[in-house]
């Protein structure tokens, strides 16, 4: 698994965090903001799919 996808899985709690990774306040805050950004992005993509692909089928 590439580093990018491993990090995304760790952000979304799909994979355990690396125990050897540095753990300080700045890293925790950065990972928290990244987690919020990923969740908001996925929510926006889901809303766009519903709005542009699913709703026109019912009109």
OpenMM code with the backbone's topology and positions (N, CA, C; nanometers):
from openmm import Vec3, app, unit

residues = "UNK UNK UNK UNK UNK UNK UNK UNK UNK UNK UNK UNK UNK UNK UNK UNK UNK UNK UNK UNK UNK UNK UNK UNK UNK UNK UNK UNK UNK UNK UNK UNK UNK UNK UNK UNK UNK UNK UNK UNK UNK UNK UNK UNK UNK UNK UNK UNK UNK UNK UNK UNK UNK UNK UNK UNK UNK UNK UNK".split()
positions = [
    Vec3(0.0850, -0.1169, 0.0000),
    Vec3(0.0000, 0.0000, 0.0000),
    Vec3(0.0899, 0.1236, 0.0000),
    Vec3(0.0545, 0.2202, -0.0811),
    Vec3(0.1384, 0.3399, -0.0891),
    Vec3(0.1273, 0.4212, 0.0404),
    Vec3(0.2207, 0.5106, 0.0577),
    Vec3(0.2244, 0.5929, 0.1784),
    Vec3(0.0992, 0.6797, 0.1871),
    Vec3(0.0555, 0.7344, 0.0735),
    Vec3(-0.0622, 0.8217, 0.0723),
    Vec3(-0.1849, 0.7480, 0.1234),
    Vec3(-0.2142, 0.6310, 0.0671),
    Vec3(-0.3349, 0.5573, 0.1061),
    Vec3(-0.3253, 0.5051, 0.2488),
    Vec3(-0.2041, 0.4699, 0.2918),
    Vec3(-0.1869, 0.4259, 0.4305),
    Vec3(-0.2187, 0.5398, 0.5266),
    Vec3(-0.1729, 0.6605, 0.4918),
    Vec3(-0.1992, 0.7769, 0.5772),
    Vec3(-0.3483, 0.8098, 0.5807),
    Vec3(-0.4162, 0.8027, 0.4665),
    Vec3(-0.5604, 0.8276, 0.4618),
    Vec3(-0.6335, 0.7250, 0.5478),
    Vec3(-0.5938, 0.5994, 0.5387),
    Vec3(-0.6572, 0.4951, 0.6198),
    Vec3(-0.6356, 0.5203, 0.7690),
    Vec3(-0.5193, 0.5708, 0.8058),
    Vec3(-0.4935, 0.6032, 0.9460),
    Vec3(-0.5786, 0.7218, 0.9904),
    Vec3(-0.5950, 0.8215, 0.9040),
    Vec3(-0.6763, 0.9384, 0.9386),
    Vec3(-0.8200, 0.8979, 0.9649),
    Vec3(-0.8722, 0.8077, 0.8836),
    Vec3(-1.0124, 0.7673, 0.8941),
    Vec3(-1.0319, 0.6480, 0.9874),
    Vec3(-0.9294, 0.6138, 1.0623),
    Vec3(-0.9333, 0.5028, 1.1590),
    Vec3(-0.9633, 0.3683, 1.0934),
    Vec3(-0.9234, 0.3509, 0.9669),
    Vec3(-0.9399, 0.2220, 0.9007),
    Vec3(-0.8175, 0.1337, 0.9229),
    Vec3(-0.7104, 0.1934, 0.9679),
    Vec3(-0.5854, 0.1212, 0.9900),
    Vec3(-0.5215, 0.1741, 1.1170),
    Vec3(-0.4526, 0.0866, 1.1897),
    Vec3(-0.3864, 0.1302, 1.3123),
    Vec3(-0.2711, 0.2239, 1.2815),
    Vec3(-0.2504, 0.3198, 1.3715),
    Vec3(-0.1430, 0.4168, 1.3563),
    Vec3(-0.0091, 0.3496, 1.3796),
    Vec3(0.0926, 0.3970, 1.3105),
    Vec3(0.2275, 0.3441, 1.3262),
    Vec3(0.2789, 0.3787, 1.4661),
    Vec3(0.3149, 0.2798, 1.5477),
    Vec3(0.3602, 0.3093, 1.6840),
    Vec3(0.4944, 0.3823, 1.6884),
    Vec3(0.5718, 0.3750, 1.5813),
    Vec3(0.7029, 0.4413, 1.5774),
    Vec3(0.6931, 0.5868, 1.5322),
    Vec3(0.5765, 0.6290, 1.4863),
    Vec3(0.5597, 0.7662, 1.4353),
    Vec3(0.5726, 0.8659, 1.5506),
    Vec3(0.6309, 0.9817, 1.5219),
    Vec3(0.6432, 1.0833, 1.6274),
    Vec3(0.5057, 1.1290, 1.6754),
    Vec3(0.4960, 1.1569, 1.8043),
    Vec3(0.3670, 1.1934, 1.8614),
    Vec3(0.3850, 1.3187, 1.9461),
    Vec3(0.3485, 1.4321, 1.8907),
    Vec3(0.3515, 1.5558, 1.9666),
    Vec3(0.2264, 1.6358, 1.9334),
    Vec3(0.2092, 1.7481, 2.0014),
    Vec3(0.0866, 1.8262, 1.9873),
    Vec3(0.0673, 1.8769, 1.8450),
    Vec3(0.1731, 1.9255, 1.7824),
    Vec3(0.1598, 1.9785, 1.6471),
    Vec3(0.1164, 1.8714, 1.5481),
    Vec3(0.1725, 1.7528, 1.5598),
    Vec3(0.1339, 1.6432, 1.4694),
    Vec3(-0.0105, 1.6024, 1.4934),
    Vec3(-0.0523, 1.5973, 1.6189),
    Vec3(-0.1903, 1.5596, 1.6493),
    Vec3(-0.2876, 1.6616, 1.5908),
    Vec3(-0.2566, 1.7897, 1.6042),
    Vec3(-0.3434, 1.8933, 1.5486),
    Vec3(-0.3473, 1.8869, 1.3961),
    Vec3(-0.2320, 1.8663, 1.3341),
    Vec3(-0.2258, 1.8573, 1.1888),
    Vec3(-0.3077, 1.7375, 1.1389),
    Vec3(-0.2921, 1.6239, 1.2040),
    Vec3(-0.3673, 1.5050, 1.1623),
    Vec3(-0.5171, 1.5247, 1.1852),
    Vec3(-0.5526, 1.5934, 1.2919),
    Vec3(-0.6942, 1.6220, 1.3169),
    Vec3(-0.7542, 1.7094, 1.2077),
    Vec3(-0.6817, 1.8132, 1.1665),
    Vec3(-0.7309, 1.9000, 1.0583),
    Vec3(-0.7390, 1.8238, 0.9264),
    Vec3(-0.6407, 1.7392, 0.9000),
    Vec3(-0.6447, 1.6589, 0.7770),
    Vec3(-0.7637, 1.5637, 0.7788),
    Vec3(-0.7918, 1.5055, 0.8943),
    Vec3(-0.9050, 1.4136, 0.9068),
    Vec3(-1.0354, 1.4877, 0.8768),
    Vec3(-1.0514, 1.6076, 0.9324),
    Vec3(-1.1721, 1.6872, 0.9069),
    Vec3(-1.1818, 1.7226, 0.7587),
    Vec3(-1.0707, 1.7591, 0.6967),
    Vec3(-1.0706, 1.7945, 0.5543),
    Vec3(-1.1122, 1.6769, 0.4674),
    Vec3(-1.0610, 1.5598, 0.4968),
    Vec3(-1.0958, 1.4409, 0.4175),
    Vec3(-1.2435, 1.4081, 0.4329),
    Vec3(-1.2959, 1.4163, 0.5539),
    Vec3(-1.4371, 1.3846, 0.5765),
    Vec3(-1.5272, 1.4848, 0.5050),
    Vec3(-1.4944, 1.6139, 0.5114),
    Vec3(-1.5744, 1.7159, 0.4433),
    Vec3(-1.5669, 1.6962, 0.2917),
    Vec3(-1.4493, 1.6642, 0.2394),
    Vec3(-1.4352, 1.6393, 0.0956),
    Vec3(-1.5201, 1.5204, 0.0517),
    Vec3(-1.5142, 1.4107, 0.1262),
    Vec3(-1.5936, 1.2927, 0.0901),
    Vec3(-1.7427, 1.3210, 0.0991),
    Vec3(-1.7833, 1.3992, 0.1976),
    Vec3(-1.9236, 1.4373, 0.2099),
    Vec3(-1.9667, 1.5222, 0.0902),
    Vec3(-1.8825, 1.6161, 0.0475),
    Vec3(-1.9139, 1.7001, -0.0681),
    Vec3(-1.9242, 1.6169, -0.1962),
    Vec3(-1.8350, 1.5212, -0.2133),
    Vec3(-1.8413, 1.4335, -0.3311),
    Vec3(-1.9699, 1.3522, -0.3295),
    Vec3(-2.0090, 1.3022, -0.2139),
    Vec3(-2.1328, 1.2255, -0.2015),
    Vec3(-2.2538, 1.3122, -0.2353),
    Vec3(-2.2568, 1.4354, -0.1868),
    Vec3(-2.3672, 1.5260, -0.2175),
    Vec3(-2.3719, 1.5567, -0.3668),
    Vec3(-2.2559, 1.5767, -0.4293),
    Vec3(-2.2534, 1.6041, -0.5732),
    Vec3(-2.3033, 1.4845, -0.6533),
    Vec3(-2.2666, 1.3642, -0.6125),
    Vec3(-2.3138, 1.2436, -0.6826),
    Vec3(-2.4649, 1.2335, -0.6718),
    Vec3(-2.5169, 1.2557, -0.5528),
    Vec3(-2.6622, 1.2487, -0.5341),
    Vec3(-2.7312, 1.3562, -0.6167),
    Vec3(-2.6786, 1.4765, -0.6136),
    Vec3(-2.7427, 1.5892, -0.6793),
    Vec3(-2.7385, 1.5811, -0.8315),
    Vec3(-2.6257, 1.5388, -0.8866),
    Vec3(-2.6097, 1.5421, -1.0314),
    Vec3(-2.6368, 1.4090, -1.1013),
    Vec3(-2.6328, 1.2990, -1.0289),
    Vec3(-2.6546, 1.1695, -1.0942),
    Vec3(-2.7846, 1.1013, -1.0524),
    Vec3(-2.8198, 1.1101, -0.9258),
    Vec3(-2.9352, 1.0342, -0.8777),
    Vec3(-3.0642, 1.1154, -0.8888),
    Vec3(-3.0640, 1.2406, -0.8470),
    Vec3(-3.1868, 1.3213, -0.8528),
    Vec3(-3.2407, 1.3401, -0.9942),
    Vec3(-3.1565, 1.3626, -1.0967),
    Vec3(-3.2149, 1.3757, -1.2320),
    Vec3(-3.2871, 1.2502, -1.2809),
    Vec3(-3.2569, 1.1365, -1.2251),
    Vec3(-3.3259, 1.0136, -1.2667),
    Vec3(-3.4719, 1.0132, -1.2231),
    Vec3(-3.5064, 1.0893, -1.1196),
    Vec3(-3.6429, 1.0910, -1.0671),
    Vec3(-3.7263, 1.2053, -1.1200),
    Vec3(-3.6726, 1.2859, -1.2106),
    Vec3(-3.7498, 1.3984, -1.2663),
    Vec3(-3.8179, 1.3610, -1.3930),
] * unit.nanometer
topology = app.Topology()
chain = topology.addChain("A")
for resn in residues:
    res = topology.addResidue(resn, chain)
    for name in ("N", "CA", "C"):
        topology.addAtom(name, app.Element.getBySymbol(name[0]), res)
